[in-house]
Each structure stands twice: as C-alpha cells, then as structure tokens.
Amino acid sequence: MECELNTGKRSRNFWLGNAVLALAMLMLFFMGPLSNALGIWAALLWMVLAAAGMGLIMSDQSDEPPAPD
C-alpha cells in the first residue's frame, strides 16, 4: 500500500497569488494618496488584485481532501 506524503512544495500559482495579495496589502497602506490620485479606481484596482490573488491561491488546491489520519 502506497501513501503519498505532502512534501510541502507549492505550485507557481500559489506563490504568484501570495505576491499579488502582498501587493494588494501594500496598496492598503497607501490607499489615501492612491484614492486622491485615482479616485474610485483605487478601490476597484484593490478589489481586482485581491480577487486575482485569491483566485490564484485557490487554483492551487487539489481536487480531493487529504485522507484522515
């Protein structure tokens, strides 16, 4: 009986998603000046970045949950 162990390696989408979410978090720190410069587009850009980051991270998930111990 073979058992696959999770080696902890993540796909490129996972790391790219984390980078996009880090950029979205950085945007929150500068939302005041960005809002003055871009208006409502600053909030819309933040929403798009957050959704894209979460989408990339969630695309890394496997199809089936891990087996119970």
Secondary structure, 3 states (H helix, E strand, C coil): CCCCCCCCCCCHHHHHHHHHHHHHHHHHHCHHHHHHHHCHHHHHHHHHHHHHHHHHHHHCCCCCCCCCC
